[in-house]
């Protein structure tokens, strides 16, 4: 049967079908971690995703004999194009069976959409912003994914290369062994940095107070620290409010470390979260009937893996050892929580400032993911 491409409309039922395709495709995979379904649907709904203020998008699904066999999104991030003086359309949220006809139909649809709007390159997989999963897995297919990353079969990048897509950039990920003790050199650096720059760690026991004191400051710092990273899309005030309400209330605050200067201005932040991978696999991304229980158990109960969601340091303090304060603060809590390993999540392979912080730990670079680019 010929492949039929249908444009998905922003109704709940159609967005749910688009979201569930990947979960169904990977139902037998022990490595794929589904997104939380309700969050996924909201991401694709222009009325609920604050990035729609500056992004345009289209969703396509491929069908054979009435059965869904693939999906893809086309996205235009106007802010990023203007910031980097580029004329790109993005593709993202792409999944498909191992079939050339299906893949060709999906990418032809999104490439044609991009050409019709006057764009000269297509790049991806990328989301609306950096808060969405990005990068196609090219190494580490036998590793469990994290809640913040994409998992895909090994045949995905082969199809991209067949279609003429080439490497744009790579991210790498590390599995880090939580040490029995804070490395001595890191302790010494921490003390030197505190005295030299007058900075210190602060902790919170109340999410409400953390939001009141530093909620907006955390995301403003992320904007500042990540500004020059590949394709970074600055978070708007509406996005910041959205992510504060979405993420901060569920954080385990012992896994959050803030660094402030003598004026109590935020200069660094490290945010980790107990791994939700196993819980999301068990629940298949659904809160009901027992998904909430698995997620709550992962967040509040015993867990041997912690995801390092982000580290952000003010540019003027980068490469000055300030990161040592974050790990001096967090490692004892990691030990007390029973974490054995930490997942770094994706880091640009050219970002030596970030990767240098792992030199004090036992690490394995176990995953690599890639953004591809093609002229239209």
GICORMO-V658240 format. One record per backbone hydrogen bond with DSSP energy under -1.0 kcal/mol. CO is the residue of the C=O (numbers start at 1). NH is the residue of the N-H. If there is no record, write none. Layout:
# GICORMO-V658240
co-><CO;CO>
nh-><NH;NH>
This chain:
# GICORMO-V658240
co-><4;6;9;11;12;13;14;15;16;20;21;22;24;26;31;36;37;38;39;40;45;45;49;50;51;51;54;56;58;59;60;61;62;62;63;64;67;69;70;71;72;73;74;75;76;77;78;79;80;81;87;87;89;90;91;92;95;97;99;100;101;102;103;104;105;106;107;108;109;110;111;112;114;115;120;121;122;123;124;125;129;136;139;140;146;153;155;156;157;158;159;160;161;166;169;170;171;172;173;173;174;175;176;183;184;185;186;187;188;189;190;191;192;193;194;200;202;206;207;208;209;210;211;214;215;216;217;218;219;220;221;222;226;229;236;237;238;239;240;241;242;243;247;248;252;253;255;257;258;259;259;260;261;265;267;268;269;270;271;271;273;276;277;278;279;280;280;283;285;287;290;291;292;293;294;295;296;297;304;304;305;306;307;307;310;312;314;317;321;322;323;324;325;326;327;330;331;332;333;334;335;340;341;342;343;347;348;350;351;352;354;355;356;358;362;364;364;367;368;368;369;370;371;371;372;373;374>
nh-><63;61;11;15;16;17;18;19;20;24;25;26;27;29;145;40;41;42;43;44;48;49;52;53;54;55;78;76;74;8;72;6;69;70;4;67;64;97;62;95;60;92;58;90;56;81;82;83;84;86;120;121;123;75;126;73;71;99;103;104;105;106;107;108;109;110;111;112;113;114;115;116;119;118;376;89;374;91;372;135;132;370;368;143;149;156;159;160;161;162;163;165;164;373;371;349;369;347;366;367;344;364;342;187;188;189;190;191;192;193;194;195;196;197;198;260;258;210;211;212;213;214;215;218;219;220;221;222;223;224;225;226;229;232;240;241;242;243;244;245;246;247;250;251;255;256;272;270;202;267;268;200;264;261;314;259;312;257;309;310;307;280;281;282;283;284;285;286;37;292;294;295;296;297;298;299;300;301;340;341;275;343;273;309;271;269;317;320;324;325;327;328;329;330;331;334;335;336;337;339;338;178;306;176;308;172;351;352;355;356;357;358;359;361;177;175;366;173;138;139;171;136;168;169;124;166;122>
